[in-house]
Amino acid sequence: MRGRAPTRDERRIAWALAILAFVALFLTEPAVGFVRDEGIYFVAAESYAGWFQQLFRSPATALTDAAIVRAYDVNHEHPALMKELYGLSHLLFHKGLGWLRPASALRLPALLMAALVPALTFLLGSALYGRAVGLFAALSFLLVPRHSFNAELAAFDMPVAAMWLLVVYAFWRAMEERRWGVLCGVAFGVAIATKHNALFMPFVLVPFALWRAWKESVGQPAAREGLWRFVGLFAAVSLLYGLLFVALGPEKFQRKFLLLSPHVLLFVGLAAGAYWVLGELRRASEPTARALTPVATMAVFGPVLFYLHWPYLWHHPVERVAWYLAFHAKHEHYAWFYLGDLMRAPPFPWSYVVVKTALTVPTSLFVPMVTGWLALVGRGLLSLPARTRAWVSRPSMVEVLVAVNAVASILIISHPQVPHFGGVKHWLPSMPFLGILAGVAVTRGCAAVVERLRVHRPTLPFAAVAAPVFALLMAPALIGLVRSFPYGTAFYSELAGGIPGAASLGMQRQFWSSHVTGVLPWINEHAKPNSRVYLHEVTGHSFGHYQQNGMLRKDLRMVWSPADADLVAYQYHQEFREHEMNIWQAFGTRTPVTGLYLDETPQIIVYQRP
């Protein structure tokens, strides 16, 4: 569990990986269409940026609840941090400096966040297992077509994956350096301000902190007493909150959660008590105090930063946070096509996430991921019985930390009552950790080959075997990325039989409406002046952004029904098959004029009124 700092060379490599990832994403971003979610995020971002402008012009007015609600009521079901960054970036780089087109300016912070993932993956992987492992995990991450697609979007899924990874990295470093314990709490606050996925992180990390503190306090009565005081403090505050909730009832508990109330006093008491207990514990056992510091900072900094980053909460924090949590606890279910079954409502199959991952991650990368994770779990199981303990090396706690984070978000989404939609984006936080374990499996295989070959060639360098093996395993992913770009949600792996095989299996062909960019050039060339256009599944916001960004002629008019349209671009979805029949009826023809076909598989089909 020792969290060592990177060497100078490792820091340089991490910077190089981040810059390489950012440049690659920035150069390819203009080709990627606008997904449905981005349309409303763009609107929200510009609205939030407008509030910041008002804050500088008229602070007293901007800080009123009415002004905040006017600006922040748009998309208030998600935290504001990334949308604020998108809006400020648009304000600076498009409206102010004029350096970037509107969409590129809005997406710029998302590209920077995505570029963190390879860098952090390398730092963690190289520190634990060596640079070869770190490089394999970092380089392979964005070669997964669905990962690279999500990395291009002004959304929250890739940013929260980056923040999840940063929190784990800071937590691990905190075991050796006190300042990283503070940074872990700050990173957690930023993570929950990014997306609600991060709220599950304490359940993943706190057991490791307590275990480390327990091990460090062995044989030290004062340290063990300090550990019990720390646990007792959190337990007492939790119990008192529970008693308040029961005594007041849900509605009254919420109404009385004011600035001067027992609720806030308990939180302040927790912060002060944790600071005092850790101070006393530091004198008895610095390692034990370091292990518990991330728990305290996440508990204190997390809620404070979440509140401060979101002006929408400032006047009615409890009521609006309660609404936010309730919204995601009862999130609506979207129809989703999976192995020939159109899933509309729970319960969903437990196997969905694992099968979906197997069918969407290039097989040459997925197999090492599974191998690496199973090998680590196998070592753990074999190290338990006395008879088999000598056969394997027992996994270290940090290896267990990686293994748990590799499946944490997968297990959360796998629950049958959790909505299953959106491809792989909802469990992206697991993928960097699986990439590290894949790197372990591959490099150990390479090491075994090198050892055999050195019998005849003692000076054979490890890179002579590892480099071609890495290239061989990453080549299918790179080829798949190039062939499917920029239509990332359509990619399927070799296990699925590629895009045509997935269609035959009854899998969702594409989603989020971004594939319409494949037919926009044809529409621009062939649509008559002022034509009425129905872009199925494309929101009005996205339609407007296609025109603002020069991807769609500005004279074309959006309509909401095939009956009113001169031209229709139909998005091929199993749940919308009747829409195509409505188009046939409205247009009097079943013959498309063009379409987007990937490996001869229909994605977008265009009909023109005769």
Secondary structure, DSSP 8 states (H G I E B T S, - for coil): -------HHHHHHHHHHHHHHHHHHHHHGGGS---HHHHHHHHHHHHHHHHHHHHHH-HHHHTSHHHHHHHH-TTTTS-SHHHHHHHHHHIIIIIIS--S-HHHHHHHHHHHHHHHHHHHHHHHHHHHH-HHHHHHHHHHHTTSHHHHHHHTSSSSHHHHHHHHHHHHHHHHHHTT-HHHHHHHHHHHHHHHTT-GGGGGHHHHHHHHHHHHHHHHTTT-HHHHHHHHHHHHHHHHHHHHHHHHHHHH-HHHHHHT--SSSHHHHHHHHHHHHHHHHHHHHHHH-HHHHHHHHHHHHHHHHHHHHHHHH-GGGSSSHHHHHHHHHHHHHT-----EEETTEEE-SS---TTHHHHHHHHHS-HHHHHHHHHHHHHHHHHHHHTSSTTTGGGS----HHHHHHHHHHHHHHHHHHSTTS---STTGGGGGGHHHHHHHHHHHHHHHHHHHHHHHTTT-TT--HHHHHHHHHHHHHHHHHHHHHHHTT-GGG---GGGTHHHHHHHHT-----TTGGGGGTHHHHHHHS-TT-EEEETT--HHHHHHHHHTTSS-TT-EE-SSGGG-SEEEEE--GGGHHHHHHHHHHHT----SEEEEETTEEEEEEEE--
